[in-house]
Amino acid sequence: MPSKKRSAGDYIDARCTRCRVVTNHTIIAMVGDQVVRVQCNTCGGMHNYHAPKAERPAGEVKTRAAAAPKASKEAKSALSKAVLLEQAQWQDASRDADPASAIPYRMDAVFKVKNWVNHPTFGFGLVLAVAGNKVEILFQEGKKLLRCQG
């Protein structure tokens, strides 16, 4: 059964940009057979036509994890290799370290490469590099870039 041809002044369901839901609208403008501008019969707002989205079948729920782009296998592999290298570096460095000799971390302190630091959140760590007012420290959880006195 053919549907009635739409024209300006007809009613149509559309997603209202002001109400943020699908409501009944009046067609204001058309280009050919396409509806382009509508007026919401609920709030009176005029806007471009936004067709209602198709409903999902019951039980199908879109989650953020499903919508997020997946990391490539190469990126995951490179990340896991970096983590493994940091863990190995930590094991080698902390083997003969003395936590009692560690300098308490403070932002206004001056650090040198190979200093041991005791951070209140990250714990015991080894200074790997100092650049300006930043210091890179290797903790058991991984590398952290922290602020220091330059």
C-alpha atoms as an extended CHARMM CRD file, in Angstrom:
* protein
*
       150  EXT
         1         1  MET       CA              0.0000000000        0.0000000000        0.0000000000  PROA      1               0.0000000000
         2         2  PRO       CA              1.6420000000        3.2820000000       -1.0990000000  PROA      2               0.0000000000
         3         3  SER       CA              2.0680000000        5.9430000000        1.5740000000  PROA      3               0.0000000000
         4         4  LYS       CA              0.6640000000        9.4470000000        1.2100000000  PROA      4               0.0000000000
         5         5  LYS       CA              3.1000000000       11.9690000000       -0.2880000000  PROA      5               0.0000000000
         6         6  ARG       CA              4.2120000000       14.4630000000        2.3900000000  PROA      6               0.0000000000
         7         7  SER       CA              3.9260000000       18.2280000000        1.9420000000  PROA      7               0.0000000000
         8         8  ALA       CA              4.4020000000       21.4120000000        3.9760000000  PROA      8               0.0000000000
         9         9  GLY       CA              1.8440000000       21.6430000000        6.7730000000  PROA      9               0.0000000000
        10        10  ASP       CA              1.7090000000       17.8630000000        7.3530000000  PROA      10              0.0000000000
        11        11  TYR       CA              2.5670000000       16.3080000000       10.7020000000  PROA      11              0.0000000000
        12        12  ILE       CA              5.6520000000       14.1170000000       11.1120000000  PROA      12              0.0000000000
        13        13  ASP       CA              7.5660000000       12.5360000000       13.9800000000  PROA      13              0.0000000000
        14        14  ALA       CA             11.0550000000       14.0140000000       14.4180000000  PROA      14              0.0000000000
        15        15  ARG       CA             13.7450000000       14.3380000000       17.0650000000  PROA      15              0.0000000000
        16        16  CYS       CA             13.3960000000       17.8210000000       18.5760000000  PROA      16              0.0000000000
        17        17  THR       CA             16.6820000000       19.6090000000       19.2410000000  PROA      17              0.0000000000
        18        18  ARG       CA             15.1650000000       21.5720000000       22.1410000000  PROA      18              0.0000000000
        19        19  CYS       CA             13.0430000000       18.8380000000       23.7860000000  PROA      19              0.0000000000
        20        20  ARG       CA             15.7390000000       16.2050000000       23.0230000000  PROA      20              0.0000000000
        21        21  VAL       CA             13.1110000000       13.5430000000       22.3570000000  PROA      21              0.0000000000
        22        22  VAL       CA             11.0300000000       12.3670000000       19.4130000000  PROA      22              0.0000000000
        23        23  THR       CA              7.8640000000       14.4890000000       19.2440000000  PROA      23              0.0000000000
        24        24  ASN       CA              5.1610000000       15.4570000000       16.7570000000  PROA      24              0.0000000000
        25        25  HSD       CA              6.2610000000       18.2220000000       14.3450000000  PROA      25              0.0000000000
        26        26  THR       CA              4.7300000000       20.2660000000       11.5290000000  PROA      26              0.0000000000
        27        27  ILE       CA              6.6280000000       20.3070000000        8.2290000000  PROA      27              0.0000000000
        28        28  ILE       CA              7.6810000000       23.8600000000        7.3520000000  PROA      28              0.0000000000
        29        29  ALA       CA              9.9530000000       23.3750000000        4.3220000000  PROA      29              0.0000000000
        30        30  MET       CA             10.7300000000       20.6350000000        1.8280000000  PROA      30              0.0000000000
        31        31  VAL       CA             13.2350000000       20.2360000000       -0.9800000000  PROA      31              0.0000000000
        32        32  GLY       CA             11.7390000000       17.8700000000       -3.5230000000  PROA      32              0.0000000000
        33        33  ASP       CA             10.3880000000       14.9370000000       -1.5210000000  PROA      33              0.0000000000
        34        34  GLN       CA             12.7910000000       15.5220000000        1.3940000000  PROA      34              0.0000000000
        35        35  VAL       CA             11.6610000000       17.2040000000        4.6170000000  PROA      35              0.0000000000
        36        36  VAL       CA             14.2660000000       19.8180000000        5.5740000000  PROA      36              0.0000000000
        37        37  ARG       CA             12.7020000000       22.1160000000        8.2070000000  PROA      37              0.0000000000
        38        38  VAL       CA             10.1170000000       21.4260000000       10.9040000000  PROA      38              0.0000000000
        39        39  GLN       CA              8.4300000000       23.0870000000       13.8870000000  PROA      39              0.0000000000
        40        40  CYS       CA              7.9330000000       21.1680000000       17.1440000000  PROA      40              0.0000000000
        41        41  ASN       CA              4.2840000000       21.0230000000       18.1880000000  PROA      41              0.0000000000
        42        42  THR       CA              5.3400000000       20.6440000000       21.8490000000  PROA      42              0.0000000000
        43        43  CYS       CA              7.8130000000       23.4970000000       22.4110000000  PROA      43              0.0000000000
        44        44  GLY       CA              7.3000000000       25.5340000000       19.2280000000  PROA      44              0.0000000000
        45        45  GLY       CA             10.9890000000       25.3990000000       18.2800000000  PROA      45              0.0000000000
        46        46  MET       CA             11.9020000000       25.4780000000       14.5760000000  PROA      46              0.0000000000
        47        47  HSD       CA             14.8730000000       23.4330000000       13.4090000000  PROA      47              0.0000000000
        48        48  ASN       CA             16.2000000000       21.2160000000       10.6390000000  PROA      48              0.0000000000
        49        49  TYR       CA             14.4890000000       17.8630000000       10.3180000000  PROA      49              0.0000000000
        50        50  HSD       CA             16.1170000000       15.0290000000       12.2630000000  PROA      50              0.0000000000
        51        51  ALA       CA             14.5830000000       11.6400000000       11.5500000000  PROA      51              0.0000000000
        52        52  PRO       CA             13.8710000000        9.5190000000       14.6260000000  PROA      52              0.0000000000
        53        53  LYS       CA             16.5430000000        6.8830000000       15.1590000000  PROA      53              0.0000000000
        54        54  ALA       CA             15.5800000000        3.2730000000       14.5900000000  PROA      54              0.0000000000
        55        55  GLU       CA             14.9060000000        1.4700000000       17.8600000000  PROA      55              0.0000000000
        56        56  ARG       CA             17.2690000000       -1.2880000000       18.9100000000  PROA      56              0.0000000000
        57        57  PRO       CA             15.9060000000       -4.7430000000       19.5320000000  PROA      57              0.0000000000
        58        58  ALA       CA             15.1510000000       -5.4730000000       23.1820000000  PROA      58              0.0000000000
        59        59  GLY       CA             18.1950000000       -6.6770000000       25.0550000000  PROA      59              0.0000000000
        60        60  GLU       CA             20.7110000000       -5.0090000000       22.7270000000  PROA      60              0.0000000000
        61        61  VAL       CA             22.5240000000       -2.3240000000       24.6420000000  PROA      61              0.0000000000
        62        62  LYS       CA             25.2940000000       -0.1920000000       23.1910000000  PROA      62              0.0000000000
        63        63  THR       CA             28.0610000000        0.4640000000       25.6850000000  PROA      63              0.0000000000
        64        64  ARG       CA             30.9170000000        2.9330000000       25.5620000000  PROA      64              0.0000000000
        65        65  ALA       CA             33.3890000000        0.0860000000       25.3620000000  PROA      65              0.0000000000
        66        66  ALA       CA             31.6410000000       -1.2740000000       22.2850000000  PROA      66              0.0000000000
        67        67  ALA       CA             31.5620000000        2.1710000000       20.6810000000  PROA      67              0.0000000000
        68        68  ALA       CA             35.2050000000        3.0080000000       21.3940000000  PROA      68              0.0000000000
        69        69  PRO       CA             37.7030000000        2.2380000000       18.6540000000  PROA      69              0.0000000000
        70        70  LYS       CA             39.8340000000       -0.8150000000       19.3360000000  PROA      70              0.0000000000
        71        71  ALA       CA             43.5890000000       -0.4370000000       19.7000000000  PROA      71              0.0000000000
        72        72  SER       CA             45.5500000000       -2.2700000000       17.0620000000  PROA      72              0.0000000000
        73        73  LYS       CA             47.4010000000       -5.4450000000       17.9710000000  PROA      73              0.0000000000
        74        74  GLU       CA             50.6970000000       -3.6990000000       17.1940000000  PROA      74              0.0000000000
        75        75  ALA       CA             49.8960000000       -0.8640000000       19.6100000000  PROA      75              0.0000000000
        76        76  LYS       CA             48.8900000000       -3.3100000000       22.3610000000  PROA      76              0.0000000000
        77        77  SER       CA             52.0340000000       -5.3310000000       21.7380000000  PROA      77              0.0000000000
        78        78  ALA       CA             54.2780000000       -2.2610000000       21.8620000000  PROA      78              0.0000000000
        79        79  LEU       CA             52.5960000000       -1.0790000000       25.0650000000  PROA      79              0.0000000000
        80        80  SER       CA             52.9630000000       -4.4420000000       26.7680000000  PROA      80              0.0000000000
        81        81  LYS       CA             56.6380000000       -4.6380000000       25.6870000000  PROA      81              0.0000000000
        82        82  ALA       CA             57.2680000000       -1.1790000000       27.1730000000  PROA      82              0.0000000000
        83        83  VAL       CA             55.6150000000       -2.2010000000       30.4410000000  PROA      83              0.0000000000
        84        84  LEU       CA             57.6730000000       -5.4060000000       30.5770000000  PROA      84              0.0000000000
        85        85  LEU       CA             60.8890000000       -3.4610000000       29.9180000000  PROA      85              0.0000000000
        86        86  GLU       CA             60.0670000000       -0.9930000000       32.6970000000  PROA      86              0.0000000000
        87        87  GLN       CA             59.3350000000       -3.8520000000       35.1040000000  PROA      87              0.0000000000
        88        88  ALA       CA             62.6170000000       -5.5530000000       34.2160000000  PROA      88              0.0000000000
        89        89  GLN       CA             64.4780000000       -2.2480000000       34.6100000000  PROA      89              0.0000000000
        90        90  TRP       CA             62.8410000000       -1.7730000000       38.0210000000  PROA      90              0.0000000000
        91        91  GLN       CA             63.7880000000       -5.2880000000       39.1460000000  PROA      91              0.0000000000
        92        92  ASP       CA             67.4320000000       -4.7670000000       38.1210000000  PROA      92              0.0000000000
        93        93  ALA       CA             67.7090000000       -1.3240000000       39.7240000000  PROA      93              0.0000000000
        94        94  SER       CA             65.9370000000       -2.1110000000       43.0010000000  PROA      94              0.0000000000
        95        95  ARG       CA             67.8170000000       -5.3760000000       43.6400000000  PROA      95              0.0000000000
        96        96  ASP       CA             70.6980000000       -3.7060000000       45.5050000000  PROA      96              0.0000000000
        97        97  ALA       CA             68.9990000000       -0.4190000000       46.5220000000  PROA      97              0.0000000000
        98        98  ASP       CA             68.5730000000        0.7480000000       50.0980000000  PROA      98              0.0000000000
        99        99  PRO       CA             65.1220000000        2.3400000000       50.6890000000  PROA      99              0.0000000000
       100       100  ALA       CA             66.4150000000        3.9410000000       53.9080000000  PROA      100             0.0000000000
       101       101  SER       CA             68.8250000000        6.1190000000       51.8990000000  PROA      101             0.0000000000
       102       102  ALA       CA             66.0770000000        7.5030000000       49.6310000000  PROA      102             0.0000000000
       103       103  ILE       CA             65.4910000000       11.2540000000       49.4660000000  PROA      103             0.0000000000
       104       104  PRO       CA             61.9030000000       12.2700000000       50.3630000000  PROA      104             0.0000000000
       105       105  TYR       CA             60.2210000000       13.6560000000       47.2330000000  PROA      105             0.0000000000
       106       106  ARG       CA             59.3180000000       17.3370000000       47.2900000000  PROA      106             0.0000000000
       107       107  MET       CA             58.5650000000       19.6120000000       44.3490000000  PROA      107             0.0000000000
       108       108  ASP       CA             61.1280000000       22.1420000000       45.5550000000  PROA      108             0.0000000000
       109       109  ALA       CA             63.9290000000       19.5560000000       45.8840000000  PROA      109             0.0000000000
       110       110  VAL       CA             66.8740000000       19.1860000000       43.4930000000  PROA      110             0.0000000000
       111       111  PHE       CA             67.4850000000       15.6760000000       42.1350000000  PROA      111             0.0000000000
       112       112  LYS       CA             70.3380000000       14.0160000000       40.2900000000  PROA      112             0.0000000000
       113       113  VAL       CA             70.2910000000       10.9900000000       37.9970000000  PROA      113             0.0000000000
       114       114  LYS       CA             70.5420000000        7.6900000000       39.9320000000  PROA      114             0.0000000000
       115       115  ASN       CA             69.1970000000        9.2670000000       43.1540000000  PROA      115             0.0000000000
       116       116  TRP       CA             66.6730000000        7.1360000000       45.0140000000  PROA      116             0.0000000000
       117       117  VAL       CA             63.4560000000        8.9370000000       45.9420000000  PROA      117             0.0000000000
       118       118  ASN       CA             60.6560000000        8.1120000000       48.3660000000  PROA      118             0.0000000000
       119       119  HSD       CA             57.3620000000        9.5000000000       47.0340000000  PROA      119             0.0000000000
       120       120  PRO       CA             54.2990000000        9.6140000000       49.3480000000  PROA      120             0.0000000000
       121       121  THR       CA             51.9800000000        8.1480000000       46.6750000000  PROA      121             0.0000000000
       122       122  PHE       CA             54.1760000000        6.1800000000       44.2660000000  PROA      122             0.0000000000
       123       123  GLY       CA             56.6670000000        4.8600000000       46.8260000000  PROA      123             0.0000000000
       124       124  PHE       CA             60.3380000000        4.0700000000       46.2380000000  PROA      124             0.0000000000
       125       125  GLY       CA             61.7910000000        5.1860000000       42.8840000000  PROA      125             0.0000000000
       126       126  LEU       CA             64.9690000000        5.7670000000       40.8840000000  PROA      126             0.0000000000
       127       127  VAL       CA             65.6760000000        9.0780000000       39.1260000000  PROA      127             0.0000000000
       128       128  LEU       CA             66.2970000000        8.3280000000       35.4400000000  PROA      128             0.0000000000
       129       129  ALA       CA             66.5410000000       11.8240000000       33.9680000000  PROA      129             0.0000000000
       130       130  VAL       CA             66.3760000000       15.4820000000       34.9730000000  PROA      130             0.0000000000
       131       131  ALA       CA             65.3400000000       18.0880000000       32.4000000000  PROA      131             0.0000000000
       132       132  GLY       CA             64.7230000000       21.6380000000       33.5350000000  PROA      132             0.0000000000
       133       133  ASN       CA             62.0710000000       21.5740000000       36.2330000000  PROA      133             0.0000000000
       134       134  LYS       CA             60.9600000000       17.9950000000       35.5000000000  PROA      134             0.0000000000
       135       135  VAL       CA             62.3350000000       14.7010000000       36.7190000000  PROA      135             0.0000000000
       136       136  GLU       CA             61.6120000000       11.2420000000       35.3050000000  PROA      136             0.0000000000
       137       137  ILE       CA             61.4370000000        8.6260000000       38.0410000000  PROA      137             0.0000000000
       138       138  LEU       CA             61.0370000000        4.8770000000       37.6490000000  PROA      138             0.0000000000
       139       139  PHE       CA             58.6750000000        3.4540000000       40.2570000000  PROA      139             0.0000000000
       140       140  GLN       CA             57.5000000000       -0.1400000000       40.5920000000  PROA      140             0.0000000000
       141       141  GLU       CA             54.2540000000        0.7820000000       38.7520000000  PROA      141             0.0000000000
       142       142  GLY       CA             56.1790000000        2.4560000000       35.9160000000  PROA      142             0.0000000000
       143       143  LYS       CA             57.8040000000        5.7410000000       34.9090000000  PROA      143             0.0000000000
       144       144  LYS       CA             56.4080000000        9.0470000000       36.1390000000  PROA      144             0.0000000000
       145       145  LEU       CA             57.3150000000       12.5580000000       35.0540000000  PROA      145             0.0000000000
       146       146  LEU       CA             57.2240000000       14.8150000000       38.1100000000  PROA      146             0.0000000000
       147       147  ARG       CA             58.0060000000       18.4270000000       38.8540000000  PROA      147             0.0000000000
       148       148  CYS       CA             61.1520000000       19.4370000000       40.7220000000  PROA      148             0.0000000000
       149       149  GLN       CA             63.3580000000       22.4550000000       41.3720000000  PROA      149             0.0000000000
       150       150  GLY       CA             65.4030000000       23.1290000000       38.2310000000  PROA      150             0.0000000000
